[in-house]
């Protein structure tokens, strides 16, 4: 059987289905026109390459000749990679919830009317045979086809209701009143009600890391206006959650990096796929909290995560790959699990008992008869139990982990999705830039710069971004997340090392955000550009999801660039965005962490430090910044010989070997030319 039309797509997920007996089509004008011409409903299947249940449904149904024959006879079948088309995923996940009153997920299975692409039935995974309280997929296909032919009027009426509901969900009526000033406090109190006192994190299994929640807690804990007891509680919730995640099985104890989420409350057993979009923000968080606390654990996790990304997720061309699969050899987690006998054969007599006690190998199996490693004993207890000094314990553990890592490399690896997405790359670039800054590691800076150069050379075409790249092909209009996350990452890179070309690029991206994404009537930002393909709805996504909200990040980044350049248009756009989101933020503040960060800096403009001088002195003054971390501080070290600076920066002229300009909003202090005075002033800022 010849391959279907997915054979020409760049997405690894779509290519996985190119040899299915299902006559799959990509989402494009030709496929939609075909559905209209044949008057066949569309079966829309949305997934991604690292998705375990996507693989299960593919094996059970899409590779089955009888099921495929039904699908081909009754429907126009369209397969979508949710990572390449997050616009479609956002719309149809929301529609799924409206139809079923249940949360969606992947695979997403939706049935659309052919003339308008409005869904009239939907679900997620459907089994081959009736199971889990779900009908068999083949029976469902027949029932849906019958409903489409026999109940068209009902479907038309329902579609109008769905469309109206989507309009309501994705609109953000602007208002002139900004949220109350205590909204950050309310968000932290909301988080404290769902905080897991025993295991960290928020809510019950399945447990996701939710980096934006931890960012809210960090911001609040460092605000001068926060009551001391609440500030301490916020910091405790942040640190404790990061510690428990680092010790759990959601973190790869052998190779570094985090899986997507934990299926239990203890962070012990993950859903084993590793996604770039999780690891970028988590790398940034562990780096920031290390800079704040000096915790050796957080430093180690940051180093191991960054090293894993460079070793396994960075392409030779410079961009970062998207994900590692949950499955290998057809089994979820097989690449990561062990047996005690297997481990014992690799380690010395000294190493094994210490390692086994540390990572739970001397306890019952925790994953389908095998052992997935997690920290079950701290090093102090190991020191007492085995009568060893703590450095000896750490040496034995490090040696053992290295041996397991080298052995694991010989296994059959999970599949790697090697498409390169601008938005996910930008999240990792920011994480790498912060790791380079606070860990003083040039390798991480080089990694981030290689990724930025790749995006500029490969995905920046004719003054606009393209969203995705693979196999030499860049395509698809970029989304709000691509522009917003990249602008945020460029501002971070400019703090790592000044580059006037990056500033010019940042200004170009900011202009596109205003010209192509801003809602000129109500304020805020659409997820798709003004010249994007017209879909059944134009999302405006304010809340954080698995990734930060592009709406919130755009607001924060424009605001920061506005202060840096003295550009009132950027500041005014950010204010309009906050006003448009005010009602939603008031109702459920903890769901809008990215926007809360922007609002916090609207109320309390970020401390902006401009350093001008020779390279050696710039480095010394900049190093002083590392000692006093604050999420509300930006520092740009601009060499004295830099030319063609914007007016707001050109006015801050070099004086002597180095000079510092300390600004907040539109006001700046007198210039500081003495290093000791700079140190004292920084100490004062950190306590303000």
C-alpha positions as CSV (number, residue, x, y, z in Angstrom):
1,X,0.0,0.0,0.0
2,X,1.5,3.4,-1.0
3,X,1.9,6.0,1.8
4,X,-0.8,8.6,2.4
5,X,-0.5,12.3,2.0
6,X,1.3,12.8,5.3
7,X,4.5,11.4,3.6
8,X,5.3,15.0,2.4
9,X,5.0,16.6,5.8
10,X,7.9,17.7,8.0
11,X,6.4,16.8,11.4
12,X,7.7,13.5,12.8
13,X,4.3,12.9,14.3
14,X,2.6,13.1,10.9
15,X,5.3,11.1,9.3
16,X,4.7,8.3,11.9
17,X,1.2,7.9,10.3
18,X,2.2,8.2,6.7
19,X,2.1,4.4,6.2
20,X,-1.2,3.9,8.0
21,X,-4.0,2.3,5.9
22,X,-6.0,5.4,6.9
23,X,-6.1,7.9,4.1
24,X,-4.8,10.7,6.2
25,X,-4.7,14.3,5.0
26,X,-2.8,17.3,6.5
27,X,-4.8,20.3,7.5
28,X,-4.7,22.5,4.5
29,X,-7.1,24.2,2.0
30,X,-7.1,21.2,-0.3
31,X,-8.2,18.8,2.5
32,X,-11.0,21.2,3.7
33,X,-12.2,21.7,0.1
34,X,-12.4,18.0,-0.4
35,X,-14.6,17.5,2.6
36,X,-17.0,20.2,1.4
37,X,-17.1,18.7,-2.1
38,X,-17.8,15.2,-0.9
39,X,-20.0,16.4,1.9
40,X,-18.2,14.1,4.4
41,X,-17.6,15.0,8.0
42,X,-14.0,15.6,9.0
43,X,-12.4,13.3,11.5
44,X,-9.8,15.5,13.1
45,X,-7.1,13.7,15.1
46,X,-4.6,15.8,17.0
47,X,-1.5,14.5,18.8
48,X,2.2,14.7,19.1
49,X,5.1,12.4,18.6
50,X,6.1,11.8,22.2
51,X,2.5,11.0,23.3
52,X,2.0,7.5,24.7
53,X,-1.7,7.2,24.3
54,X,-1.4,8.6,20.7
55,X,0.8,5.6,20.0
56,X,-1.7,3.2,21.6
57,X,-4.6,4.5,19.5
58,X,-2.5,4.4,16.4
59,X,-1.5,0.8,17.0
60,X,-5.1,-0.3,17.9
61,X,-7.0,1.6,15.3
62,X,-5.1,3.6,12.7
63,X,-2.9,0.6,11.8
64,X,-5.9,-1.7,11.6
65,X,-7.2,-2.4,8.1
66,X,-10.9,-2.8,9.1
67,X,-10.9,0.4,11.2
68,X,-9.1,2.3,8.4
69,X,-11.6,1.1,5.8
70,X,-14.5,2.5,7.9
71,X,-12.6,5.8,8.4
72,X,-11.9,6.2,4.7
73,X,-15.4,5.3,3.7
74,X,-17.2,7.6,6.1
75,X,-14.9,10.6,6.8
76,X,-12.2,12.9,5.5
77,X,-9.4,12.1,7.9
78,X,-7.1,14.9,8.9
79,X,-4.1,14.5,11.2
80,X,-2.6,17.5,13.0
81,X,0.6,17.8,15.1
82,X,-0.5,20.0,18.0
83,X,3.0,21.3,18.4
84,X,3.1,22.7,14.8
85,X,-0.6,23.9,15.0
86,X,-1.2,25.1,18.5
87,X,-3.9,27.4,17.1
88,X,-6.0,24.5,16.0
89,X,-5.3,22.6,19.3
90,X,-6.4,25.5,21.4
91,X,-9.7,25.9,19.5
92,X,-10.6,22.2,19.4
93,X,-9.5,21.4,23.0
94,X,-11.8,24.2,24.2
95,X,-14.6,22.9,22.0
96,X,-14.1,19.4,23.3
97,X,-14.7,20.7,26.9
98,X,-17.9,22.5,25.8
99,X,-19.2,19.3,24.1
100,X,-18.2,16.9,26.9
101,X,-17.7,18.9,30.0
102,X,-14.5,17.0,30.5
103,X,-10.9,18.1,30.1
104,X,-9.3,17.2,26.9
105,X,-5.8,15.8,26.1
106,X,-4.1,13.8,23.4
107,X,-4.9,12.2,21.2
108,X,-7.8,14.6,20.6
109,X,-10.5,13.1,18.4
110,X,-13.0,15.5,17.0
111,X,-15.7,15.3,14.3
112,X,-16.3,18.4,12.3
113,X,-19.0,19.5,9.8
114,X,-17.3,19.9,6.4
115,X,-18.7,23.3,5.4
116,X,-17.5,25.3,8.5
117,X,-15.2,23.0,10.5
118,X,-17.3,23.3,13.6
119,X,-17.1,20.2,15.9
120,X,-20.3,18.3,16.7
121,X,-18.8,15.4,18.6
122,X,-15.5,14.8,20.3
123,X,-13.4,12.8,22.7
124,X,-9.8,11.9,23.3
125,X,-8.6,8.3,23.2
126,X,-11.1,5.7,22.0
127,X,-10.2,1.9,22.4
128,X,-10.4,-0.7,19.6
129,X,-12.9,-2.7,21.7
130,X,-15.4,-1.3,24.2
131,X,-13.4,-0.7,27.4
132,X,-12.7,1.9,30.1
133,X,-16.4,2.9,29.9
134,X,-15.8,4.0,26.3
135,X,-17.4,2.5,23.1
136,X,-15.2,0.8,20.6
137,X,-13.8,3.2,18.0
138,X,-15.4,1.3,15.1
139,X,-18.9,1.4,16.7
140,X,-18.4,5.1,17.4
141,X,-17.5,5.8,13.7
142,X,-20.7,4.3,12.5
143,X,-22.8,6.1,15.1
144,X,-21.2,9.5,14.2
145,X,-21.7,9.0,10.5
146,X,-25.4,8.0,11.1
147,X,-25.9,11.1,13.3
148,X,-24.4,13.3,10.6
149,X,-26.8,12.1,7.9
150,X,-29.9,11.7,10.1
151,X,-29.7,14.7,12.6
152,X,-28.3,17.6,10.5
153,X,-30.7,20.2,11.9
154,X,-29.8,19.3,15.5
155,X,-26.1,19.5,14.6
156,X,-26.6,22.9,12.9
157,X,-28.3,24.3,16.0
158,X,-25.6,22.8,18.3
159,X,-22.9,24.3,16.1
160,X,-24.3,27.8,16.5
161,X,-24.2,27.3,20.2
162,X,-20.6,26.0,20.2
163,X,-19.5,29.0,18.0
164,X,-21.2,31.5,20.4
165,X,-19.5,29.8,23.4
166,X,-16.1,29.9,21.7
167,X,-16.6,33.6,21.0
168,X,-17.3,34.2,24.7
169,X,-14.3,32.1,25.9
170,X,-11.8,33.8,23.6
171,X,-12.9,37.4,23.9
172,X,-11.5,39.7,26.6
173,X,-13.7,42.8,26.9
174,X,-11.5,45.6,27.8
175,X,-12.1,47.8,30.9
176,X,-10.5,51.0,32.2
177,X,-9.8,49.7,35.7
178,X,-6.7,47.7,36.4
179,X,-6.8,44.8,39.0
180,X,-6.5,45.6,42.7
181,X,-2.9,46.0,43.9
182,X,-3.2,43.0,46.2
183,X,-3.8,40.5,43.4
184,X,-0.4,38.9,43.8
185,X,-1.1,38.3,47.4
186,X,-4.5,36.7,46.5
187,X,-2.8,34.4,44.0
188,X,-0.4,33.2,46.6
189,X,-3.1,32.5,49.1
190,X,-5.0,30.6,46.4
191,X,-2.0,28.5,45.8
192,X,-1.5,27.8,49.5
193,X,-5.0,26.2,49.6
194,X,-3.9,23.6,47.0
195,X,-0.3,23.2,48.2
196,X,0.7,19.7,49.0
197,X,2.3,20.0,52.4
198,X,3.8,16.5,52.2
199,X,5.1,16.3,48.7
200,X,5.2,19.8,47.3
201,X,3.4,21.1,44.2
202,X,-0.2,21.9,43.9
203,X,-3.3,19.7,43.8
204,X,-3.4,15.9,43.4
205,X,-2.2,13.5,40.8
206,X,-1.6,13.8,38.0
207,X,0.8,16.5,39.1
208,X,2.4,19.0,36.8
209,X,5.4,21.2,37.6
210,X,3.6,24.5,36.8
211,X,6.7,26.8,36.8
212,X,4.6,30.0,36.5
213,X,3.0,29.2,39.9
214,X,6.4,29.0,41.5
215,X,7.4,32.2,39.8
216,X,4.4,33.9,41.4
217,X,5.6,32.7,44.8
218,X,9.1,33.9,44.3
219,X,7.9,37.3,43.3
220,X,5.7,37.6,46.2
221,X,8.3,36.4,48.7
222,X,10.7,39.1,47.6
223,X,8.2,42.1,47.7
224,X,9.0,44.5,50.4
225,X,5.2,45.0,51.0
226,X,4.6,41.3,51.6
227,X,3.9,40.4,55.3
228,X,6.9,38.5,56.7
229,X,5.0,35.4,57.5
230,X,3.4,35.2,54.1
231,X,6.6,35.9,52.3
232,X,8.3,33.1,54.2
233,X,5.4,30.7,53.4
234,X,5.6,31.6,49.7
235,X,9.3,30.9,49.6
236,X,8.8,27.6,51.5
237,X,6.2,26.5,49.0
238,X,8.5,27.3,46.1
239,X,11.7,25.7,47.5
240,X,9.9,22.7,48.9
241,X,8.2,22.0,45.6
242,X,11.4,22.3,43.6
243,X,13.2,20.0,46.1
244,X,10.5,17.3,45.9
245,X,10.4,17.4,42.1
246,X,14.2,17.2,42.0
247,X,14.2,14.1,44.2
248,X,11.3,12.4,42.4
249,X,11.2,10.1,39.4
250,X,9.8,12.9,37.3
251,X,13.4,14.1,37.3
252,X,15.8,11.8,35.4
253,X,18.1,10.8,38.2
254,X,20.7,9.3,35.8
255,X,20.6,11.6,32.8
256,X,19.2,14.9,33.9
257,X,16.1,16.7,32.7
258,X,12.4,16.5,33.6
259,X,9.6,14.4,32.3
260,X,6.2,16.1,31.6
261,X,4.3,15.2,34.7
262,X,3.9,12.6,37.5
263,X,1.1,10.1,37.7
264,X,1.2,10.1,41.5
265,X,1.3,12.6,44.3
266,X,4.9,11.7,45.2
267,X,6.5,12.8,41.8
268,X,7.7,9.2,41.7
269,X,6.4,7.8,38.4
270,X,6.3,10.1,35.4
271,X,4.6,10.0,32.1
272,X,8.0,9.4,30.6
273,X,8.2,11.8,27.6
274,X,10.6,14.7,28.0
275,X,9.5,18.0,26.5
276,X,11.7,21.0,25.7
277,X,9.0,23.4,26.8
278,X,9.0,22.1,30.4
279,X,12.8,22.0,30.8
280,X,13.4,25.5,29.6
281,X,11.3,27.2,32.4
282,X,12.4,24.6,35.0
283,X,16.1,25.3,34.1
284,X,15.5,29.0,34.6
285,X,13.7,28.4,38.0
286,X,16.3,26.1,39.5
287,X,19.0,28.6,38.4
288,X,17.1,31.5,39.9
289,X,16.5,29.8,43.2
290,X,20.1,28.7,43.4
291,X,21.1,32.3,42.9
292,X,18.7,33.3,45.7
293,X,19.5,30.5,48.2
294,X,22.9,29.0,47.2
295,X,21.4,25.5,47.4
296,X,23.8,22.9,46.2
297,X,20.8,20.7,45.1
298,X,19.3,23.4,42.9
299,X,22.7,24.1,41.4
300,X,23.2,20.4,40.6
301,X,19.8,20.1,39.0
302,X,20.3,23.2,36.9
303,X,23.8,21.9,35.7
304,X,22.5,18.4,34.9
305,X,19.5,19.7,33.1
306,X,21.5,22.2,31.0
307,X,24.1,19.5,30.3
308,X,21.4,17.1,29.2
309,X,19.9,19.6,26.8
310,X,23.3,20.3,25.2
311,X,24.1,16.6,24.9
312,X,20.8,15.2,23.7
313,X,18.5,18.0,22.6
314,X,20.7,20.5,20.6
315,X,21.0,19.9,16.9
316,X,24.3,20.2,15.1
317,X,22.8,23.3,13.4
318,X,22.2,25.0,16.7
319,X,18.5,24.7,17.3
320,X,16.9,22.6,20.1
321,X,14.9,19.5,19.3
322,X,11.3,19.3,20.6
323,X,11.0,16.1,22.7
324,X,12.0,12.5,23.6
325,X,9.3,9.9,23.4
326,X,7.8,8.1,26.4
327,X,8.1,4.8,24.7
328,X,11.0,2.7,23.4
329,X,10.7,-0.8,21.9
330,X,6.9,-0.3,22.1
331,X,7.0,0.0,25.9
332,X,6.5,3.1,28.0
333,X,9.5,3.9,30.2
334,X,11.6,1.0,29.1
335,X,14.6,3.1,28.5
336,X,14.6,4.5,32.1
337,X,13.8,1.5,34.4
338,X,16.1,-1.0,36.1
339,X,16.2,-4.2,38.1
340,X,18.4,-4.5,41.3
341,X,20.3,-7.4,39.7
342,X,21.1,-5.3,36.6
343,X,22.4,-2.4,38.7
344,X,24.3,-4.7,41.1
345,X,26.2,-6.2,38.1
346,X,27.4,-2.7,37.1
347,X,28.5,-1.4,40.5
348,X,31.2,-2.2,43.0
349,X,30.4,-3.8,46.4
350,X,30.9,-0.4,48.0
351,X,28.7,1.5,45.5
352,X,25.7,-0.8,45.2
353,X,24.3,-0.8,48.8
354,X,24.6,3.0,49.1
355,X,23.1,3.5,45.6
356,X,20.3,1.0,46.3
357,X,19.3,2.7,49.5
358,X,19.5,6.1,48.0
359,X,17.3,5.4,45.0
360,X,14.8,2.8,46.3
361,X,16.3,-0.4,44.8
362,X,16.1,-2.1,48.3
363,X,12.3,-1.4,48.3
364,X,9.4,-2.9,46.3
365,X,9.3,-2.4,42.6
366,X,7.4,0.7,41.7
367,X,6.8,0.5,37.9
368,X,5.3,-2.7,36.4
369,X,7.6,-5.1,38.2
370,X,10.7,-2.9,37.7
371,X,12.3,0.0,39.5
372,X,12.2,3.6,38.4
373,X,14.8,5.6,40.3
374,X,13.8,8.3,42.8
375,X,15.5,9.6,45.9
376,X,14.2,7.7,48.9
377,X,17.0,8.5,51.4
378,X,19.0,11.7,52.1
379,X,22.8,11.7,52.2
380,X,22.9,12.4,55.9
381,X,21.0,9.1,56.6
382,X,23.3,7.3,54.2
383,X,26.3,8.6,56.0
384,X,25.0,7.3,59.3
385,X,23.8,4.0,58.0
386,X,27.1,3.1,56.2
387,X,29.4,5.0,58.6
388,X,30.8,7.2,55.8
389,X,31.6,10.8,55.5
390,X,29.2,12.8,53.4
391,X,31.9,13.5,50.6
392,X,32.5,9.7,50.5
393,X,28.8,9.1,50.0
394,X,28.6,11.6,47.2
395,X,31.6,10.2,45.5
396,X,30.1,6.7,45.5
397,X,26.7,8.0,44.2
398,X,28.3,10.0,41.4
399,X,30.5,7.1,40.3
400,X,27.4,4.8,40.3
401,X,25.3,7.2,38.4
402,X,28.0,7.6,35.8
403,X,28.2,3.8,35.3
404,X,24.4,3.5,34.9
405,X,24.4,6.5,32.5
406,X,27.0,4.8,30.3
407,X,25.2,1.5,30.3
408,X,21.9,3.2,29.5
409,X,23.4,4.8,26.4
410,X,23.7,1.3,25.0
411,X,19.9,0.7,25.2
412,X,17.5,1.4,22.3
413,X,16.7,5.0,22.7
414,X,13.2,6.6,22.7
415,X,12.3,8.4,19.5
416,X,13.3,12.0,19.3
417,X,11.1,14.6,17.7
418,X,13.7,16.6,15.8
419,X,11.5,19.5,14.6
420,X,12.7,22.8,15.9
421,X,10.0,25.2,17.2
422,X,10.7,28.9,17.7
423,X,8.6,29.2,20.9
424,X,10.0,26.2,22.6
425,X,13.5,27.1,21.6
426,X,13.0,30.6,23.1
427,X,12.0,29.1,26.4
428,X,15.2,27.1,26.5
429,X,17.3,30.0,25.3
430,X,16.1,32.0,28.3
431,X,16.8,29.1,30.6
432,X,20.3,28.7,29.2
433,X,21.0,32.4,29.4
434,X,20.0,32.5,33.1
435,X,22.1,29.4,33.8
436,X,25.1,31.0,32.0
437,X,24.6,34.2,34.1
438,X,24.1,32.7,37.5
439,X,26.3,29.6,37.1
440,X,29.0,31.6,35.3
441,X,29.2,29.0,32.5
442,X,30.3,30.1,29.0
443,X,29.2,26.8,27.5
444,X,25.6,27.6,28.4
445,X,25.9,31.0,26.8
446,X,27.4,29.5,23.7
447,X,24.5,27.0,23.5
448,X,21.9,29.8,23.8
449,X,23.6,31.9,21.2
450,X,23.9,29.0,18.7
451,X,20.1,28.5,19.0
452,X,19.4,32.2,18.5
453,X,21.7,32.4,15.5
454,X,19.9,29.3,14.0
455,X,16.5,31.0,14.5
456,X,17.7,34.2,12.9
457,X,19.3,32.5,9.9
458,X,16.6,29.8,9.3
459,X,13.3,30.9,10.7
460,X,13.4,34.7,10.3
461,X,12.3,35.3,6.7
462,X,11.4,38.7,5.1
463,X,11.0,40.4,8.5
464,X,8.7,37.7,9.9
465,X,9.1,34.5,11.9
466,X,8.2,31.0,10.7
467,X,7.1,28.6,13.5
468,X,8.8,25.4,12.7
469,X,11.8,23.8,11.0
470,X,12.8,20.2,10.0
471,X,14.7,18.6,7.3
472,X,15.8,21.8,5.7
473,X,12.2,23.3,5.5
474,X,10.9,26.2,7.5
475,X,7.2,26.9,7.3
476,X,3.9,27.9,9.0
477,X,3.2,31.5,10.2
478,X,4.5,32.0,13.6
479,X,2.2,32.5,16.6
480,X,2.1,34.9,19.5
481,X,4.1,32.5,21.6
482,X,6.9,32.5,19.1
483,X,7.3,36.3,19.0
484,X,6.6,36.8,22.8
485,X,8.9,34.1,24.1
486,X,11.7,35.1,21.6
487,X,11.4,38.8,22.7
488,X,11.7,37.7,26.3
489,X,14.7,35.5,25.5
490,X,16.5,38.3,23.6
491,X,16.1,40.7,26.6
492,X,17.7,37.9,28.7
493,X,20.5,37.4,26.3
494,X,21.2,41.2,26.2
495,X,21.7,41.0,29.9
496,X,24.2,38.2,29.5
497,X,26.2,40.0,26.9
498,X,25.4,43.2,25.0
499,X,24.7,42.8,21.3
500,X,23.3,45.7,19.4
501,X,22.1,43.5,16.6
502,X,20.0,41.5,19.1
503,X,18.5,44.8,20.3
504,X,17.5,45.8,16.8
505,X,15.9,42.4,16.3
506,X,14.1,42.7,19.6
507,X,12.7,46.1,18.4
508,X,11.5,44.5,15.1
509,X,9.7,41.7,17.0
510,X,8.1,44.2,19.3
511,X,6.8,46.1,16.3
512,X,5.3,42.9,14.9
513,X,3.6,42.2,18.2
514,X,1.9,45.6,18.0
515,X,1.1,45.6,14.3
516,X,0.1,42.0,13.8
517,X,-1.1,40.6,17.1
518,X,-2.5,43.5,19.2
519,X,-6.3,43.8,19.5
520,X,-6.6,47.5,18.7
521,X,-10.2,47.6,19.9
522,X,-10.2,45.7,23.2
523,X,-6.5,45.6,24.1
524,X,-4.3,42.5,24.5
525,X,-3.0,40.1,22.0
526,X,-4.5,37.4,19.8
527,X,-2.8,34.1,19.5
528,X,-2.6,34.3,15.7
529,X,-1.5,37.2,13.5
530,X,-3.9,39.5,11.6
531,X,-2.9,37.8,8.3
532,X,-3.2,34.2,9.6
533,X,-5.5,31.6,8.1
534,X,-9.1,32.2,9.1
535,X,-10.3,29.5,11.5
536,X,-13.7,29.1,13.3
537,X,-12.3,31.3,16.1
538,X,-9.4,33.5,16.8
539,X,-8.0,32.5,20.2
540,X,-6.9,35.0,22.8
541,X,-5.3,32.9,25.5
542,X,-4.7,34.8,28.7
543,X,-4.1,32.0,31.2
544,X,-1.0,29.9,31.6
545,X,-1.2,26.3,30.5
546,X,1.6,23.8,30.3
547,X,3.6,26.7,28.9
548,X,3.5,30.3,30.0
549,X,0.8,32.5,28.4
550,X,2.2,34.2,25.3
551,X,-0.3,37.0,26.1
552,X,1.3,37.5,29.5
553,X,4.9,37.1,28.3
554,X,4.3,39.6,25.5
555,X,2.9,42.1,28.1
556,X,5.9,41.7,30.3
557,X,8.5,41.7,27.6
558,X,7.1,44.8,25.9
559,X,7.0,46.6,29.2
560,X,10.6,45.8,29.9
561,X,11.7,46.8,26.4
562,X,9.7,50.0,26.8
563,X,11.6,50.9,30.0
564,X,14.9,50.0,28.4
565,X,14.3,52.1,25.3
566,X,12.1,54.8,26.7
567,X,9.4,53.7,24.2
568,X,6.0,54.8,25.4
569,X,4.1,52.8,22.7
570,X,5.3,49.5,24.2
571,X,4.4,50.6,27.7
572,X,0.9,51.8,26.6
573,X,0.3,48.5,24.7
574,X,1.3,46.6,27.9
575,X,-1.1,48.7,30.0
576,X,-4.0,48.1,27.5
577,X,-3.2,44.3,27.7
578,X,-3.4,44.4,31.5
579,X,-6.7,46.3,31.4
580,X,-8.2,43.8,28.9
581,X,-7.2,40.9,31.2
582,X,-8.2,42.6,34.5
583,X,-11.6,40.8,34.9
584,X,-10.1,37.4,34.3
585,X,-7.2,38.0,36.6
586,X,-9.5,39.2,39.4
587,X,-11.6,36.1,39.2
588,X,-8.8,33.5,39.4
589,X,-5.4,35.2,39.9
590,X,-3.3,32.1,40.3
591,X,-4.2,31.0,36.8
592,X,-2.5,34.0,35.3
593,X,1.1,33.9,36.6
594,X,2.7,35.4,33.5
595,X,0.3,38.3,33.5
596,X,0.8,38.8,37.3
597,X,4.5,39.2,36.7
598,X,3.8,41.9,34.1
599,X,1.3,43.6,36.5
600,X,3.7,43.4,39.4
601,X,6.3,45.3,37.3
602,X,3.6,47.7,36.1
603,X,3.0,48.6,39.8
604,X,6.6,48.4,40.8
605,X,8.7,49.0,37.6
606,X,11.7,46.7,37.3
607,X,15.0,48.1,38.6
608,X,17.0,48.9,35.5
609,X,20.8,49.0,35.8
610,X,22.9,50.3,32.9
611,X,26.6,49.7,33.1
612,X,29.0,51.5,30.7
613,X,32.8,51.0,30.7
614,X,35.7,48.9,29.6
615,X,35.3,45.1,29.4
616,X,37.3,44.2,32.5
617,X,35.5,46.6,34.8
618,X,32.1,45.7,33.3
619,X,32.7,42.1,34.2
620,X,33.7,43.0,37.8
621,X,30.6,45.2,38.3
622,X,28.4,42.7,36.6
623,X,29.6,39.8,38.8
624,X,28.5,41.8,41.8
625,X,24.9,41.6,40.4
626,X,25.0,37.8,40.6
627,X,25.3,37.9,44.4
628,X,21.9,39.5,44.9
629,X,19.2,37.9,42.7
630,X,15.8,39.6,42.1
631,X,13.2,38.7,39.5
632,X,12.4,42.5,39.2
633,X,15.9,43.5,38.1
634,X,17.5,44.0,34.7
635,X,21.1,44.8,34.2
636,X,22.7,45.6,30.8
637,X,26.5,46.0,30.6
638,X,27.3,48.0,27.5
639,X,31.0,48.4,26.4
640,X,32.2,52.0,26.2
641,X,32.9,51.7,22.5
642,X,29.4,50.7,21.5
643,X,28.0,53.0,18.8
644,X,24.5,53.7,17.3
645,X,22.7,53.2,20.6
646,X,19.1,54.3,21.0
647,X,18.7,57.7,22.5
648,X,17.7,56.4,25.9
649,X,20.9,54.4,26.2
650,X,23.2,56.8,24.3
651,X,22.5,59.4,27.0
652,X,24.0,57.1,29.6
653,X,27.6,57.9,28.6
654,X,30.8,56.1,29.8
655,X,32.7,57.8,32.7
656,X,36.0,56.6,33.9
657,X,36.6,52.8,33.9
658,X,33.0,52.0,34.6
659,X,29.8,53.9,35.5
660,X,26.4,52.6,36.7
661,X,23.0,54.2,36.1
662,X,20.3,52.9,38.4
663,X,16.8,53.5,37.1
664,X,13.2,52.7,38.0
665,X,10.6,53.5,35.4
666,X,11.4,56.8,33.8
667,X,13.7,58.1,36.7
668,X,17.4,57.4,37.2
669,X,19.7,58.1,40.1
670,X,22.9,60.1,39.7
671,X,25.6,58.1,38.0
672,X,27.9,55.9,40.2
673,X,31.6,55.7,39.3
674,X,33.0,54.1,42.5
675,X,32.7,50.3,42.8
676,X,32.2,50.4,46.6
677,X,29.4,52.9,46.2
678,X,27.8,50.6,43.6
679,X,28.1,47.6,46.1
680,X,26.4,49.7,48.8
681,X,23.7,50.9,46.5
682,X,22.9,47.3,45.3
683,X,22.6,46.2,48.9
684,X,20.1,49.0,49.5
685,X,18.1,48.1,46.4
686,X,17.9,44.4,47.6
687,X,16.3,45.5,50.8
688,X,13.9,48.1,49.4
